[in-house]
Amino acid sequence: MQNSEDTKAIVMYESRICGYCMAAKRMLKKKGWEYQSIVVDGSSDARHEMMERTGRHTVPQIFFGETHVGGYDDMAALEADGKLDELYASLENK
Ligand SMILES: N[C@@H](CCC(=O)N[C@@H](CS)C(=O)NCC(=O)O)C(=O)O
């Protein structure tokens, strides 16, 4: 159970050794956006939850609120299209 103060609008399922996760984290940091990390290494529950929610098995998997953005490439594509800021602006609990 998460503390409500730990609950962030952006949630990223990630693993510790993962280049795409690092790239996603760099992008979020550059934006100045906080996120909640769910590390799936060694946790079959968290990995199972990620796969159930996304239908994907690769990390990272990123949610903006209830919206499944996808992996790093998907988030970068939204940024390139100028749509990521808009999605972020629509979030509560930032
Ligand atoms: N296009 C994906 C690639 C993600 C990816 O390949 N992640 C690696 C870890 S850095 C992974 O999950 N590999 C495990 C696998 O392919 O089953 C993205 O941009 O997020």
PDBQT file of the ligand as one rigid body, heavy atoms in Angstrom, charges set to zero:
ROOT
HETATM    1  N1  LIG A 101      11.379   0.392 -27.320  1.00  0.00    +0.000 N 
HETATM    2  C1  LIG A 101      11.404   0.101 -25.914  1.00  0.00    +0.000 C 
HETATM    3  C2  LIG A 101      12.586  -0.810 -25.636  1.00  0.00    +0.000 C 
HETATM    4  C3  LIG A 101      12.628  -1.261 -24.174  1.00  0.00    +0.000 C 
HETATM    5  C4  LIG A 101      13.628  -2.370 -23.942  1.00  0.00    +0.000 C 
HETATM    6  O1  LIG A 101      14.098  -3.048 -24.906  1.00  0.00    +0.000 OA
HETATM    7  N2  LIG A 101      13.952  -2.563 -22.672  1.00  0.00    +0.000 N 
HETATM    8  C5  LIG A 101      14.825  -3.627 -22.294  1.00  0.00    +0.000 C 
HETATM    9  C6  LIG A 101      15.597  -3.235 -21.045  1.00  0.00    +0.000 C 
HETATM   10  S1  LIG A 101      16.563  -1.746 -21.262  1.00  0.00    +0.000 SA
HETATM   11  C7  LIG A 101      14.022  -4.849 -21.911  1.00  0.00    +0.000 C 
HETATM   12  O2  LIG A 101      12.999  -4.758 -21.253  1.00  0.00    +0.000 OA
HETATM   13  N3  LIG A 101      14.501  -6.009 -22.349  1.00  0.00    +0.000 N 
HETATM   14  C8  LIG A 101      13.894  -7.273 -21.979  1.00  0.00    +0.000 C 
HETATM   15  C9  LIG A 101      13.196  -7.936 -23.129  1.00  0.00    +0.000 C 
HETATM   16  O3  LIG A 101      13.302  -7.451 -24.281  1.00  0.00    +0.000 OA
HETATM   17  O4  LIG A 101      12.511  -8.928 -22.876  1.00  0.00    +0.000 OA
HETATM   18  C10 LIG A 101      11.485   1.427 -25.139  1.00  0.00    +0.000 C 
HETATM   19  O5  LIG A 101      11.826   2.454 -25.737  1.00  0.00    +0.000 OA
HETATM   20  O6  LIG A 101      11.131   1.437 -23.948  1.00  0.00    +0.000 OA
ENDROOT
TORSDOF 0
